[in-house]
Amino acid sequence: MSDLQQLTVQWQAAYRAYTEAHEANRYVAADDPAAAARIAPTYRRVAWLWRQLAALESTPWWAKAAALHAAETFDHQTDVNERVAGGDRAAGGHRVHAPVEGVSGRGEDQA
């Protein structure tokens, strides 16, 4: 099996683990330390594998750039979630989805 094939298999497994953690966290608060601790290592693993794919000599320059950008994005999410897991509740206070107009986000409609 080539290096690319091996990394592809590893990346797929890592991304599957990330997806499972993301799904498990779907209905928890963004500042939940247990949820952040569950997903942070999956972000880190996917970022590392993106970098390994970018480092392959056979990877075209444009794919290297895309893989490195993806790695940076996953690293950022790792950092945010590691801070939340460590007790920094403010780090996870951002909304994943934009607020809906007319809804306060506290379960009451705004008039």
C-alpha positions, 0 to 999 in steps of 0.5 A: 500500500502506498503512503497516500493510500495508508494516509487516506485510510487513516484520514478516513478513520480519523474523520469518522471519529471526528464526525461521531464526536461531533454528532454526540455533541450535537445537542450540548452547549458550546461551553460544555467541558465534557463535550469539548474534551470528547471532540478536541482530540479528534480535531487534532488527529484530523489536522495532523493527517491533513499535514501528512497528506500535504507533506507527500511529495506527490501532492500537487501544490494546490492540494497542499495549500488546501490541506494546510488550510484545512489543518489550520482550521482543525487546529483552531477548533482543537485550541478552542475545545481544549480551552473549554475542556480546561474550564474556559467557558468563555472560549466556547461561547460562540454560536455555531448557527446564526440567531433566528430573527425574532427569537432571543435564544433563551426560549422566548420570542422577542416582540 
